[in-house]
Amino acid sequence: MAVAAAAATGATRSQLSKGRTSRRPTVARVRVAVRLRPFVEEANSTSESSCVRGLDGCSLEIANGRNSQETLKYQFDAFYGETSTQQDIYVGFVHPILRHLMNGQNASVLAYGPTGAGKTYTMLGSPEQPGIIPRALKDLLQLTWEEGAEGRPWAFAVSMSYLEIYQEKVLDLLAPASGDLVIREDRWGNILIPGLTQKPIASFTDFEQHFLPASRNRTVGATRLNQRSSRSHAVLLVKVEQRERIAPFRQREGKLYLIDLAGSEDNRRTGNQGLRLKESGAINASLFVLGKVVDALNQGLPRVPYRDSKLTRLLQDSLGGSAHSVLIANIAPERRFYLDTVTSLNFASRSKEVINRPFTHKSFQPPGEKVKLAQKELMDPPEAKRARSQEELEDGTGSPDLPTSCLKLSPLKQLNTLEPAVQERLLNLDRILDSRGSQGTSILSTPRRERTALEKALKEKDSEIQRLKEKYKELEANRLSQRPKELEEEENGSLASPCPFPSQTVPMTKPLNRVVPLQLIQEQTTSQSKTRFLQKESQKRKLRPEPPRGQPEQQAEGLRTTLAMLQVPPDLLAESRRRILGLLNTGSAKELRRLQRIGEKKAQLIVGWRELHGPFAEVEDLGRVEGISEKQVATFLKANILSFVAECFTALPRKDS
């Protein structure tokens, strides 16, 4: 009785929804029909009676399992008993929704029920009794052929895709090797499957050539209840695209979903084990989520769990979306299927309260395509083109019935077929261009030879400009390549610190608060004068031209002469060379950059050479490093020895009185 009350409540809600439909014509309820398959007796079982009985064309009753004296009544949009045929179900329940596809709207047909209830037979049928899918495709192709005939305002194109959802994997039945596909949603809320094969079909023969081989790719298996049980949900998607032949060149698109759901299974009766048990678990889980989606839509919950299953994600447009949906619930009359039958009837009763909001999916062609299509439609027929001579085409002359301003518009013929407002705007535009003189010549009225000459001149100018740009780039590259390489070395050397030895620090001079002897002041003055002399000598050395490459003897002689002028003791010179050699052999790249004339690049070269060949035996071995010349070695040695000597003179100890 509870189920009967629920059915009555559903009928009340249905009437309310119909009332809202009168005010809002875009609202459509999911229509539900129940089909009772014929009674089937097993060879090894005793005869049993039917538990379902039809009352009329819309209602039925089923025996109450808890009380044999009571029955549960259900009311739907249609009820088809055991004697109903495939033609009755298709004509009475499915064929009316095909007309919506011609208006650019979506439609869905779902077959629901337990395993062995006849869902696949209802959708596919047999050669003698075709099911819903072949009948719907045959009628749909006939409709598109009639509506898209010559002289009609719309042109039609039909394509198909076929997929299955097997263990939560979306598989393309037209291309089985494509693997698991993903389900996406665009910014307008449309469900898409990237990579899904789409085959154009122009006739029912084309449909059979694609559909029959793909149907053999669907996963089926044998159970105790069904020798060919569907182990996956199959979805046939038929897309109808429409293009308007005249302005404003609109486009419309309608989709037809034909869905054969896998049946819910009781593993205690089917005897599933191993792989069949895993398949059954995936089927039952997806159907459970489908029930949750229907309940959420009926209760008006803020979140509908479409994403909890691949099946409900794909049916998002069919349940609570923008499609005209019909559900065919298949049930079995035997008492051993009583629980499955009651479950299916309860689901169907809840589904008929789901509200969809269909609308027309339309768009407009880009302006460029409109112009091309307009030119194609307005051009003369092929017979007139062949009759016209080549001279008339080049001169841009047209029909003598049109005004002179119309004759100049060579690409657009027969302006009298256009609307008066469009024709007037084109003529005014051509007059304005003519009034500007030769510089403002209309492209429409330019003869073919003159237009070709202008295009050729423009191409020559563009090629000349491109040639000048390439020549400028070549001259710029040559100028950059001729810059002296010493510029980079000087920039690297300028970043070096004046203190080549990190272990020594130069003491800072502090103000004296005591009396200093005259002798100490004289020694400090002498030290400062020597430091200034060394700094001036270093500046002169930078300005003085360096000796040519390949003369290390002259460079060494210059170094000895400079040291002799400064009266540098031999032990101080040996100590400076020893310290420089030790830093070259043990210093890191950061420490090497503190030397004079050593930048980051040379420091990396020195460290790399040292790792490959070992330590330097002498300072002059620095010239063996690739990228450092002998001239640079002599300059490096001279600068660092002078820096070391200057540091030693500056750090002389003070003598107290």
Secondary structure, 3 states (H helix, E strand, C coil): CHHHHHHHHHHHHHHHHHHHHHHCCCCEECEEEEEECCCCCCCCCCCCCECEEECCCCEEEEECCCCCCCEEEEECCEEECCCCCHHHHHHHHHHHHHHHHCCCCEEEEEEECECCCCHHHHHCECCCCECHHHHHHHHHHHHHHHHCCCCCCEEEEEEEEEEEEECCEEEECCCHHHCEECCEECCCCCEECCCCCCEEECCHHHHHHHHHHHHCCCCEECCCCCCCEECCEEEEEEEEEEEECCCCCEEEEEEEEEEECCCECCHHHHCCCCHHHHHHHHHHHHHHHHHHHHHHHHHCCCCCCHHHCHHHHHCCCCCCCCEEEEEEEEECCEHHHHHHHHHHHHHHHHHCCCEECCCCCEEECCHHHHHHHHHHHHCCCHHHHHHCCHHHHHHCCCCCCCCHHHHCCCCCCCHHHCCHHHHHHHHHHHHHHHHCCHHHCCCCCCCHHHHHHHHHHHHHHHHHHHHHHHHHHHHHHHHHHCCCCHHHHHHHHHCCCCCCCCCCCCCCCCCCCCCCCHHHHHHHHHHHHHHHHHHHHHHHHHHCCCCCCCCHHHHHHHHHHHHHHCCCCHHHHHHHHHHHHHHHHHCCHHHHCCCCCCCHHHHHHHHHHHHHHCCCCCHHHHHHCCCCCHHHHHHHHHHHHHHHHHHHHHCCCCCCC
